[in-house]
Amino acid sequence: MKNARALLLQKFGEIIVDGILIILSFIAAYGLRIGQFYSTDFPFWPYFRLAMMIAPVFLFLLSWSGLYSLREKGFGELFRMISFSSLSGTTLFVLIFFFQREFFFSRLIVFLVFLLSATFLLSFHFLLTKYTSYQHQKGKRVLKTLIIGNGKAAETIPRRILGGHAPAGHDRHGPGLRTGASHRR
């Protein structure tokens, strides 16, 4: 139960960091394109308010694509999820911005928001995946699983879970998982 709580807290932390990274991508795109935060042609605060409104939509799209699911994902799958969400969120940002027509709009900002949000999010989740993999190799933050049974299924399931490695407590001389102290021949 303690590990499950820690895993849920980790996912909640990922959502918060992702939200911060999305907002930072909007700010960085504005800074790269306009260069100053007090422009008269393209004011920062209406842009920032719209960015704050779009950030929860970005997070919803990331969640909907499956980024926050508990199963492990490869780099290609992370790239697909984050690219889809960044492109969809940026498109929504353009639509809302276009229909407001209150002030000047730069198309380069749209490209920069997409590029920076995808880069920031992909970098963060790639580093998080590497850190989690390192933790699992050290035996930390590992959920213990008991598989009862024998035959081919009992041999295949642990290997699929562990990615081809032999499970701990596995008796190679007989079927199933056994612990040395409780099993007598």
N, C-alpha and C positions, 0 to 999 in steps of 0.2 A: 504494500500500500504506500509505503514511503517513496519508493521509486516511481510509482505512478503519479504521485503528487508532484515530485520533482520534474517529471516529464511534462506535465501540464503547465507548470510554472515556466519551464523552458520555452514551450510553445507560446505562452502569453508574452514572455520577454521578446521572442522573435517578432511577434506582431508589433510590439511597441518600437523596437529598433527599426523594423521595416517602415513604419509610419514616419519616424524621424528621417530615415534615409530618403523617403519620397519627398518630404518637405525640403530637405537639403538639395535634392536634385532640381526642384523648382527654383530655389534661391540661386543655386550655382548657374543654372541656365540663364536666369535673368542677369546675373552678374557678368557672365561671359558675353552675352549679346549686347546689353545696354552699357555695362561698365560702371554705372553709378546708380545708386538707389534713389536719387532725387531727380529723375528725368521728368521734363514737362510733357514730352510727347507720349511717353509710356509710363504712367505712374506706377510705383511699386505696390502700394497698399491695396488697390483694387485687384491687382494681379495676385498678391499674396492671399487675399481673402478667398479668391476663387481656387487657389491652390489648396487652401485649408479645407474647402468644400469638396474637392476632388480626392484628397488623400484617403478618406474612408471608403470611397468607391474603389480606389486602387487596392486597398486592403481586402475589400469584399471580393474583387476579381482574383486576387492572389489566393484567397481562401477557396473560392469556387473552383479554381483550377487544380486544387489539391495540394498546394504548397505546404499547408499546415497539417496535413494528415500525418499519422504516426508511423507510417511505413517509410522505409528508406528509399531514396530516389537517387538515380545516377545523374551525372552531369548533363547529359542530353535531355533528360526529363526536366531537370531544373531550368535549363536554358529555354525549353519550350514553354513551361509554365510562366516564367518571368517575362519572356518576350511577348507572349499573348496578353498578359495582364498589363504590361507597360504600354503596348500598342493600343489596347482597348481604352485604358485610362487616358492616354494622351489624346486619342480621338474624341473622347467625351469632353475633355478640356477644350479642344478646338471648337466643338459644336456649341458649347455653352458660351465660350468667348465670342464666337462669330455672331450668335443671335443677340448678344447684349449690345454689340456695336457702339459701345460707349467711348472707346479710345483706340488709338493706333495698335495694330497687332503685327508682330514679327513672325514670319514663318520659320525662321531659323530657331526661334525659341522652342517651337514644337519639336523639331528634330533634336535639339539639345536636351529637352526634357525626356524624350524617349530614350536617347542614348545614355544620358547620365543615370536615369532611374534604373534602366536595365543593367548598367555596369555596376552601380552601387549595390543593388539587390543581389545580383549574381555573385559578386565578389564576397559579400557578407555570407550568403548561404553556402558558397563553395568552402570558405574558411570554416564555417560552422560544421560542415560535413567532415572536413579533415580533422577538426578538433574532436568531434564525436567518435570518429573512427579510431583516433589515438586513444581516447578514453576507454573504448571497448577493448582494444589490444592490451591495455594495462589491467583490464578486469574491473574497471570502475564503471558505475552506472549501467550495469548489466542486469537485465531482468531474468531471474531464474525460471526455467521452464521444465516441467516434468512431463515426459512423454511415456505413456504406459502402452505396452503392446510388444508384439514380436512379428517377425516376417519382414518382407520387403518394405512395407510402409513404415515400420518402426526404424528401419535403417535409413530410409530416404529422407524422412521429415527432418531429423536433426541436421543432416548434412545440408539440406536446402536452407534451413534457418541460419546455419553457421557459415554458409558460403563454401562448402566443400571440406571444411576442417572436421576432424573427428571430435565429437562432443566429450566433455569431461564426464567421467563416471561410466563410460561406455565399455562394456566387456566384449573384447574382440573374439573371445572363444565361444560365446553363446549369444542367443538373440536378446535384444532389448537392452535397457540401461540397468546397471546394477551398482549398488554400493558395496564396497568390500566388507564392511562391518556387519551388515544385516543379512548378507547372502551367504549361505553355507552349501557346500556340495556334498 
